[in-house]
Each structure stands twice: as C-alpha cells, then as structure tokens.
Amino acid sequence: MTTLADYLQEQSISTEDFAKRVKVDPISVGRYLRGERRPNWEVMRRIVKETDGSVTPNDFMEVKGKKRVRPSQRDDVSRAA
C-alpha cells in the first residue's frame, strides 16, 4: 500500500509541486495528507494517473482505529494464520 504521503516522500515531490500536477490548491493536498478531506472523483483520477497507479482511491479510505488493508494483504494475513 502506498499512501499519498509515502508517494510524495519516496519521489521527493513537494506538496506544492504535486498540487500543480493534479490541478488543485496546495491546501487541498495538505488536507488529503492529513486525512481531513478526500479528493473528489475527478481529482482522484488525476492522482491515480499522476502516480501511475501507485496511489488509488482505496488509499484514502480508512476505518477509524483500523489500518487500511488491501485485499492482497488480507490474503497474506490469512495464509500466515
């Protein structure tokens, strides 16, 4: 799983630069990073495209108090049990 924060750090991309690339205000990107806001579907499409699919809509979904787990990770966990 790659969160937007992970992606930006790994690629050494600033919040401001990424905001320009996906055509949103840097304040919005900051809110996405802090979990205060989720991108709308149009912005999400641009994020997925800009990150070559490394960041997906699922990466913005979180149940309070629980870590995000992709289906492939669930399979790994169940096999280990």
N, C-alpha and C positions, 0 to 999 in steps of 0.2 A: 504494500500500500504506500502510495506517495501522496502526502498532503501537499497543498499549495505551498505551505511554508517550507516543507522539505525540498520541493522542486526549486523554489527560488534560491534557497541556500546552496543546494547542490550545483546549480547552474550559475551561481554568483550574479543573480539578476536582482536589481533593486525593485522595491515596491513601485516607485515612480515609473521606472522603465517598463515593468510588466503592465502597469495601468495603461500606458500609451499603446502597448502592443495589442491589448484587448479592448481598447477604446472605452475605458471607464475612468472615473476620477480616482486618484491615489487614495483618497479617504475611503472609497468603497472597497478597494483591495485590502486596506488595513482592517476594515470591518469583517471581510471574509476571513482574513488570517486569525482574527480574534474570536471568530465564531459568533459575532454579533449580527451577522447578516448572511444570507445565502444569495448567490448570483441568480438572476432570472435566467430563463432557458436560453435566450439569445446570447447573453454574456457567457453562460456555461458552454455553449457551442464554441465560442471563440477561445475560451480557456482550454478546452479539450484539444482544439486544433493547434493552438499556440504551443501546448506542451506535448504535442504528438501523442496524445492519449495517456500520458503519464498521470495526469490529474483528471479524474472522472467525476460525474455527479455524485456517485457513491461516496467520494472522499469528503463531501460536505455534509453527509448525513451522520448524525451521532445521537445515540440514545443517552440521555443524561446518566452519568455514572458508569457508562459502559464504553469500552473501546470499540472502534469501528472494526469489523471483521469482514473481509471479503469472503465469498463462497469458497474460493480455493483454499483460503486459510482455515475455514471451518473443517474442510475435508482433512487437512493436515492434523488438526487438533483431534478429530475423532479417530484417526488412524493411530495416533500416539497413545490413546487411552487403553 
